[in-house]
Amino acid sequence: MDMAIYSTGDRVQVAQKNPVAKTYIGVVSKDSTSKVLMLRLDNGYSLGVKLGKGMSINVIGKQELKKSVKVNAKQDKNMPKISIVSTGGTISSSIDYKTGAVSPITKPEELLAKIPELTKIVYVTNVAQPFAVFSEDMGPKEWQKLAKEVASELNKGNEGVIVTHGTDTLHYTAAALSFMLTNLSKPVAVVGGQRSSDRGSFDGALNLICGAHFAKSNVAEVAVVMHGTTEDNFCLVNRGTKVRKLHSSRRDAFRPVNEMPIGRMWKDGTFEVLNKDYKKRSTGKVIADVDFESKVALLKFYPGADPDLLKYFVKKGYKGIIIEAAGLGQVATNPIDKNKSWLPAIKEATKKKVFIGFTSQAIYGRVDPFVYSNARLLKEAGAVFLEDMLSETALVKLGWVLAHSKNHTEAEDLMLRNIAGEISHKIEPRGFLY
């Protein structure tokens, strides 16, 4: 196929006959090669079309390179001052259809050009970007850098901070910041976008607007501030340790687990408090306590799972393992095939001072070692049942705890201590499937 007939940025119609007759219309991306034509479709998604015989490509439109426009963003310095810390992701990026490139927003003026409503809410003092990665490429080192950056921005006199983040692992980062930002006296809103900024269904604008309102609120906690429904009406403010992404693509994917949201934040700034149990704004320097033990793992039990999975992590020198167990906290202890019992492996792990914590794969509810006899055996073997803590939160907390404890007893005490609202001693019934 002769690529000379089209170029990056052209709008083309592609018709293929084999194996099935299909027609596609889209903009040619810079990622196209001599073998694969990459198109940006009108719905915002990308599509790769394998080039070959029986295919025709017609240019139906030319798209000129958009020139950068100087933005005269007038901010009111009398508005509450906040800072934005960007880590990457679609919410804090601009898309150039001519080149197919996605570039990060690094200046307040660029962000305000996209969402001018922010100028009526806050004064954005800075857009910092300590790194730019996909959320699945995030890990403890990035959490540590981010916590330091957020603490620095808060201690510069800003009323609050918005953290923009890719959505896939956003709840891990929210949990990490909840533990690492000690003496937190101001709000930190963690926001993302399920839809890219070039789509009509872009959700990042409302999320940022709600995040800005939250950043000047009286809530001194890390919270995920994202769409509360599929409509553009309000956002949910969910505690950073009690929230989970429960849908891969819906705009209201982030939901509270085992508690009510802190509240609903409406576009006009109306804050409807639903859960009064939150830490209030105060004074004092925010400390980034970022020590973290990275040799921790999250292991999911399943029927027939081989305990060699656990033994592998122990052999590799892991210091702690969260096991997402069945129901109230069960793994195989007395199967017909005795080699599939996890009891000996857990005993051996705890004997070697490896922390073993249990959460429930049911997501809602809590684990309990005193209902079934098998669970009591696991507790006697040294497994620690972690109340109603989310598995992802437990993993992050364990890494932080192991870096702040001298021995197994101290680690167990810290894991069962409610540090950042991660444990609900009384589960709110209204929080189920909220």
Order of alpha helices (4+ residues) and beta strands (2+ residues): beta-beta-beta-beta-beta-beta-beta-beta-alpha-beta-alpha-beta-alpha-beta-beta-alpha-beta-beta-beta-beta-beta-beta-beta-beta-alpha-beta-alpha-beta-alpha-beta-alpha-alpha
